[in-house]
Amino acid sequence: MLNYLARRIGLTVISLAGVLLISFVLTRMSGDPTSLLLPVDATDEARTALRARLGLDQPYVTQFIRYVGDAMTGDFGNSLRFSEPVTKLLMERLGATFELAIATILLALVIGIPSGILAAYWQRTPVDSGLQSVAAFAQAVPTFYWGILGILLFSVWLGWLPTGGRGSWLHLVLPAVTLASTIIALIMRIMRSCMLDVLRQDYIRTARAKGVPEYLVVIKHAGRNAIIPLVTVVALQCGVLIGGVVVTETVFSWPGIGRLAIQAIYARDYPVVQIVVIFFAVVFVILNLVADILSAVLDPRIRLS
């Protein structure tokens, strides 16, 4: 187990180093931020002076080495747009993003897992067909379309929910449902497939032959074993969730990290874009590492392979 854990941590460190390099290079390729930070009629001398003050006049290799050195000490620089430490901007919006992400995952699990169990138990019935049709439709429709449709229906026409912003729990309903729609569909379909495999096993027939109540057979014996593959699936869906957060927060004006990233990209605010990308990458690889560890604990064949 220790050897398996060491290998996974080593791969995680390599992945984060690659993200650091790629994010640095791509942000520099997006253009010169001085054209957005200075007036249109600014002189060449003013642009040169600003580039020198920001350290953008140095070779890319020198900038990268200095950036990595500062990042190792926890200094990711100051925002070019807000003139504040980027870590402060990130922490100010971290709570809003975590609130949305946790609500989304809980909603996806609470709806997706029971739906998958019901679809498998009533296979080839109208219940199964209806749930699979809804899941296919939910996966086919883009997230931003669900968001706009939800605003139009529940905010503009019915007036039940606010159109955007963050405040009471009502502000969380539309963004969380929008972001969870695709994940619910995926969890439901995977849970259905796993349940169908488990329900065909001999120990399920044995439990039924012994007179075990049907709900215990489905939930305790079948459901507990069928849910194991979802550990990895839910962790991988955090990558989809990260991408969806950017779009959803923009549509609903949710004051989180995703919206901060969009604002920074438009302003070519290199330090903010870089720390947001690094933060999302760290969250993604840590969750995948946790999923690998849990899978190895649950299934010894993984860590022995």
Long-range contacts (C-beta under 8 A, 24 or more apart in sequence): 1-296, 1-303, 4-296, 4-302, 4-303, 5-293, 8-289, 8-292, 8-293, 9-289, 12-285, 12-286, 12-289, 15-281, 15-285, 16-278, 16-281, 16-282, 16-285, 19-277, 19-278, 19-281, 20-68, 20-71, 20-278, 21-64, 23-273, 23-274, 23-277, 23-278, 24-63, 24-64, 24-67, 24-274, 25-60, 27-268, 27-270, 27-273, 27-274, 28-60, 28-63, 28-270, 30-265, 30-268, 31-268, 32-56, 32-268, 33-80, 33-267, 33-268, 33-269, 33-270, 36-267, 36-268, 37-80, 37-81, 54-80, 67-274, 71-278, 76-271, 76-274, 76-275, 76-278, 77-271, 78-271, 79-264, 79-269, 79-271, 79-272, 80-267, 80-268, 80-269, 80-270, 80-271, 80-272, 81-263, 81-264, 81-267, 81-269, 81-272, 82-269, 86-271, 86-272, 86-274, 86-275, 87-275, 89-260, 89-272, 90-257, 90-260, 90-275, 90-276, 90-279, 93-255, 93-256, 93-257, 93-259, 93-260, 94-257, 96-166, 96-249, 96-254, 96-255, 96-256, 96-257, 97-245, 97-249, 97-256, 97-257, 97-258, 99-172, 100-172, 100-175, 100-176, 100-179, 100-245, 100-248, 100-249, 100-254, 100-256, 101-241, 101-245, 103-172, 103-176, 104-176, 104-179, 104-180, 104-183, 104-241, 105-180, 105-183, 105-234, 105-241, 107-176, 107-177, 107-180, 107-184, 108-180, 108-183, 108-184, 108-187, 108-234, 108-237, 109-187, 109-234, 111-180, 111-184, 111-188, 112-183, 112-184, 112-185, 112-186, 112-187, 112-188, 112-191, 113-187, 113-188, 113-191, 113-223, 113-227, 113-230, 115-184, 115-188, 115-191, 115-192, 116-187, 116-188, 116-189, 116-190, 116-191, 116-192, 116-194, 116-195, 117-191, 117-192, 117-195, 117-218, 117-219, 117-223, 117-226, 119-188, 119-192, 120-191, 120-192, 120-193, 120-195, 120-196, 120-199, 121-195, 121-199, 121-218, 123-196, 128-192, 131-188, 131-192, 132-189, 132-192, 134-185, 135-184, 135-185, 135-186, 135-188, 135-189, 136-185, 138-181, 138-182, 138-184, 138-185, 139-182, 139-185, 139-186, 141-181, 143-178, 143-179, 143-181, 143-182, 143-244, 143-247, 143-248, 144-247, 144-248, 144-251, 146-177, 146-178, 146-181, 147-174, 147-175, 147-178, 147-247, 147-248, 147-251, 147-252, 148-251, 150-174, 150-177, 150-178, 151-251, 151-252, 163-252, 164-251, 164-252, 164-253, 164-254, 165-252, 165-253, 165-254, 165-255, 166-254, 166-255, 174-252, 175-248, 175-249, 175-251, 175-252, 175-254, 178-248, 178-251, 178-252, 179-241, 179-244, 179-245, 179-248, 182-240, 182-244, 183-237, 183-240, 183-241, 186-233, 186-237, 187-230, 187-233, 187-234, 187-237, 190-229, 190-230, 190-233, 191-226, 191-227, 191-230, 194-226, 194-227, 194-228, 194-229, 194-230, 195-222, 195-223, 195-226, 197-226, 198-222, 198-225, 198-226, 228-295, 228-298, 228-299, 231-291, 231-294, 231-295, 231-298, 232-291, 232-292, 232-295, 234-291, 235-287, 235-288, 235-290, 235-291, 236-288, 236-291, 238-283, 238-284, 238-287, 238-288, 239-284, 242-280, 242-283, 242-284
